[in-house]
Amino acid sequence: MQYVVQPGDTLFSIAQRFGTTIEAIVRANNLTNPEVIFVGQVLTITTATTPPTPVPPTPVPPSPQPPVACPVLSRGSRGLAVTRLQNLLLSRGFNPGTIDGIFGSRTESAVRTAQTQYNLPVTGVVDVRTWMALGQNCAVVPPVPIPPVPIPPTPVPPSQEHHCPVTLRPGEQGPTVRLLQRLLKERGLFAGAIDGVYGRSTERAVRQFQQQRGLAVTGIVNRATWEALGVRCAQEPRPPVGTPIDTKVGRGLRHILYTNKRTYSRGETVRITLSKTNITNDEVTLRYSTNQIVEITVTNAAGNIVWRYSSNRSFAQGSRLIVIYPGGTQVINETWNQVNNAGSRVPPGTYTITETNLATNVSLAVQIIIR
């Protein structure tokens, strides 16, 4: 028989309801991760004996929880509010990773997926609309602590980010298709071989996924489909005309560094952009030992460093992997407010901005003028 996953379902509760086992459901649906199921996912239920009459899930009453504060959260946020957010995401079928009160890449990916499904602006930033879409009763009162879900201690795997081209169409081949097939297989939608060929079975699985998530059923993997799958997509940016630019190739990636202007007034924010685009036919994996991806320095005309990005900052420890697929781009945006590391505004003059990617060891530099 077929069963549609409801809010609050787990494989354990479904197995109990139909008198079967988690293992039987995993085998019948070719699930690779029994801890991850999604609301709306269609599961095949098989049993060795005649199952009891399925009991429809008890309707979930309106949340009885009292109003709590709904702060704006984004990547890097920490604390009880993040723990509350992670529990809400997990209860609604969006996997935020470890419930640890740290807003990392896995939590951001789950937020983006939820925002896509709930037709909200896909920003990765949790505002009041996102809180309410997840079922939180918001009010401006002190937050109510929610204890974290007990999780047995296990080795923490490296956090991973995947960056892909914006579109993928039937007939294409390569490592990006293999990633697509693996993600669909994890969701129980694709039973074929992970061969990197976008054939009919892959297209059927894509269409089924798009239908489940309320997306346009086209069979074409566009930005919305990728983000619903938890993958980031971006096109290589085009720097504004007349801005200082530096370009280098390293590790199969085209690095482009630029600022939004060449000449700035005193106190004006300097916006710094670094993009990395895979120009090979294979995926490029970058490994970082902490949450820091780049180092940025600003030097004056005398060659003295007046500002360093990492100064007075702390970075989460732990291995981090970023995988950029052929044609995929990762974009990193940072700002400098013309203040040195001592907290004083720098004087007018010419300054050199150098940005180094810590995994590729490629350094680029551009000059700006402050008047």
Summary of the structure (lengths in Angstrom):
residues: 371
radius of gyration: 23.5
end to end distance: 72.1
largest distance: 82.4
contacts: 1085
relative contact order: 0.11
helix: 21%
strand: 27%
